[in-house]
Amino acid sequence: MTRRIIRNLSMNLVLFGKYKDLGFLIIRIAFGLRLIYGTADNLLSYDQMLHFRDFLSAHGFPFPLISAFVSVILQFLAGLSFITGLGIRFFSLLMILNFTVALMMVHIGDTYLNMAPAIHLLAISIFFLTNGGGRWSLEAKPIFCNDDFILMDYFPQTFLQLLQ
């Protein structure tokens, strides 16, 4: 009896698989907004950027002002990429590098709660690198030029039609 209930419940839950692209969209929007929210203050206020520079300098980053600008701009662009799905694999790779460096240089020995945002953004970046953005993203089909894969891995199908 218990096995039958569990089997029936499992079979009914499988039906949610048809909504996986909605799940991709919700996760893309949530983490994309998090990246944008986390960098907007630095983009809108040079004083905040200088504060971030000082933070990076205190943790031994080389060229702290350049490092601050690069990190902030890439995170902001990755946020836009996560939301739209355009170039999501490329920006996911950049975020894997960014948050790996953050964990190694800033968060070693830190509490889990302080490390959690970087760990979560690293994990979702790995997920997007390996899975892409789902069907409801602006990525459609890969573009090949002379059998070479173009950097922005996917473009909307309508955009491709405009190019023809």
N, C-alpha and C positions, 0 to 999 in steps of 0.2 A: 504494500500500500504506500509506504513512504517513498520507495523508489519510483513508483508511478507518479506521485505528486511532484517529486523533484524533476523527473523527466518531462512532465507536462509543463512545469514552470520554465524549465530550460528551453523547451521548444518555443514557448510563447515569448520569452525574452529575446530569442534569435530574431524575431520580427523587427526589433529595434535596429538591427543591422542596416535596414534600408534607409535609416536616418543618419548614417555615419558622416555624410557630407555636411549635414547641418552641424554635427559635432565638430568637424574640422573648422567650419566657419566660426562657430562660437569661440573655440579655443584660439583661433587666429586673431579674432577681434580682441579678446581679453588680453592676450599677451602683447599684441601690437599696441594697444592703448597703454599698457603698463610701460612699454619701452618709450613711447612718446611722452607720457606723463613724467617719467623719470628723467627726461632730458630737456623738457621744454623750458624749465627755469634757467638752465645754463645757456640755452639758445636765446632767451629773451633778456637776460641780464648778464652783462660782462662781469659784474662783481661776483655773481654766482659762479661763473666760469673760473675766475681767479681763486675763489674759495675751493673749487674742485682741483685746480692746479696745486694749491697748497696741500690739499689732502693727498694728492698723488706724490708730491715732493716728499711729504712726511713718510711715505711708504717706499721710498727709494726708486721711483720710476724715473727713467732717463727722460730728459726733455719734457718736464711735466706739463708745460703749457701746450706743447704740440700734442702730447699724449692725451690731454684733456679734450682738446678740440677733435682729434681723431675719434676717440671713444664716443663722445657725445654725438657727433655728426653721424657716425656709423650706426649707433643705437637708434637714433631718430629715423634714419632711412630704413633700418631693419624693421622698425615699428610700422612704417608705411607699407613695407613689403609684406609683413605678416598680415596686415589687414586686407590688402588687395590680393595677395598671393603672387604678385608679379616679382620674379627673381627670388623667390622664397628660399630656394636651395642655396643660392650664392650668399645671400645675406645670413642664412642660418649658419653657414660655414664661418663667416666672419664673427658671428655672435658666439660660436663655440670657442673660437680663439680668444675673443674679448673676455668672456666669463671664466674661461680656464685661467687666464692671466690674473683676473680679479681674485679668483679663489686662491691662487698660489701666492700672490703678492700682498693681498690685503687680509684675507680671511683665514689664513693658516692659524690654528689655535683658537679661533673665534667660536662663539656659541653657535649651535645649529640655527637658532632663530635669526641671528645676524647673517648667517651664510645662506639661509633659505631662499631669498630672492635670486641670488646669483645661481644657486643650484637649480632652481626651478626654470630659470631662463636658459641655463645650459641644457637641461633635460629636454625642454620643448624645442630648442634649436636642433638637438640631435634628432628628435622625432621628425621635425619638418625637413631636415636634410635627407633623411631616409625615406620619408613618405610623401613629400611634396605638400601642397596646400589643399588638396582635395578637389573635387569636381567643381565646387562653387568658388573657384579662385580665377584670377585672370590668366592663369597658365592653361594653355590648351594643348598644343602639340609642340614637340621640340622642333626647333629650326635648325636645319643642317645646311651648311654652305661648303660645298666641296668635301663632304663627309667630315667636316670639322664641327664640333658642337659649339654653338655661340654662347658667350658668357651669360647673358640673360637667358636662362634655360627655357622659358616658355613665354609666349605672347598670346594675347587673345586671338581667337580664330578670325574675328571680324577685322582686326588690325592686319592680319596676314593677307586677307582678301583685298584690303586697300592697297597693299604693296604690289599686288599682281597687276 
